[in-house]
Each structure stands twice: as structure tokens, then as C-alpha cells.
Amino acid sequence: MGDAVLRRVARVIRAHCRQDDLPVRYGGDEFLLVLAGADLAMGTRVLLRLKRASDACAWGTETPGLKVTLSIGIAARPKAGALAATIGAADVALYEAKAAGRDRIATKP
């Protein structure tokens, strides 16, 4: 069941990507989404739409009673910043979202 849910989440993510964006599975149940040319405000808007789309999915069709939530961490890459540092900041924000009760978006400027 877990694999079916991950495939469906991946489809929701891909549906919210532009041609130059890069969605990647980044671990067991984690995804990384690199939004080309997006600042923190634009990225937050995109991820809010993505979260709303996931929340609107009829997850119970996979398994009755199934509820899928998204915890999202977002960070902006400074002009001269290293990609690894930005990914690290987004990861910190993700764990802050999880620690704050899950099913939310946390931001790292």
C-alpha cells in the first residue's frame, strides 16, 4: 500500500511542476522539488497549491479510512548559495513542520 500512495503523491507533485522544475524522490517517503527561478514567496504559493491538491485527493479509494498528509519544508537558495546548503535548510524546515504537528508547511529564509 505504501508504494501505491508514494506513486500517487508523485503524480500530484508532477502535476504541479513546470517544465524546468525538478521533482525527485529524496528518501523513503520524502520528495525534493527544485522550483526553477522561484523565490521563497512563489515557492510557498506553489507548495500550498500542491498541498491543497493532495488534501483534496480521495485517499480512501486506496484503502478505506486512509488519510495522507504532507509535511513540507521550503528554503530559498541565495544567489551565491550552495545547493547542498539550501537542501539542508529545507530539510531543517521539514523537520520543524513535523515537530509542529505535521500536515503543514515550514519555511527557512
Backbone hydrogen bonds, N-H to C=O, Kabsch-Sander energy under -0.5 kcal/mol:
donor,donor_aa,acceptor,acceptor_aa,energy
5,V,1,M,-2.2
6,L,2,G,-2.5
7,R,3,D,-2.4
8,R,4,A,-2.0
9,V,5,V,-2.8
10,A,6,L,-2.4
11,R,7,R,-1.8
12,V,8,R,-2.0
13,I,9,V,-2.6
14,R,10,A,-2.8
15,A,11,R,-2.0
16,H,12,V,-0.7
16,H,13,I,-1.5
17,C,14,R,-1.5
21,D,18,R,-1.3
22,L,34,V,-2.7
24,V,32,L,-3.0
26,Y,24,V,-0.6
26,Y,30,E,-2.9
27,G,30,E,-0.5
32,L,24,V,-3.5
34,V,22,L,-2.7
34,V,32,L,-0.5
35,L,33,L,-0.7
36,A,34,V,-0.8
38,A,35,L,-1.6
43,G,39,D,-2.8
44,T,40,L,-2.3
45,R,41,A,-2.0
46,V,42,M,-2.5
47,L,43,G,-2.5
48,L,44,T,-2.3
49,R,45,R,-2.1
50,L,46,V,-2.3
51,K,47,L,-2.5
52,R,48,L,-2.6
53,A,49,R,-2.3
54,S,50,L,-2.3
55,D,51,K,-2.9
56,A,52,R,-1.7
57,C,53,A,-0.6
57,C,54,S,-1.2
59,W,57,C,-1.8
61,T,58,A,-1.8
62,E,59,W,-1.8
63,T,59,W,-1.1
66,L,63,T,-2.5
72,I,70,L,-0.5
72,I,104,R,-3.0
74,I,106,A,-2.3
76,A,108,K,-0.9
81,G,78,P,-1.9
86,T,82,A,-1.8
87,I,83,L,-2.6
88,G,84,A,-2.3
89,A,85,A,-2.2
90,A,86,T,-2.4
91,D,87,I,-2.3
92,V,88,G,-2.2
93,A,89,A,-2.3
94,L,90,A,-2.4
95,Y,91,D,-2.2
96,E,92,V,-1.9
97,A,93,A,-2.3
98,K,94,L,-2.3
99,A,95,Y,-2.4
100,A,96,E,-1.7
101,G,98,K,-1.4
102,R,97,A,-2.0
106,A,72,I,-2.9
108,K,74,I,-2.8
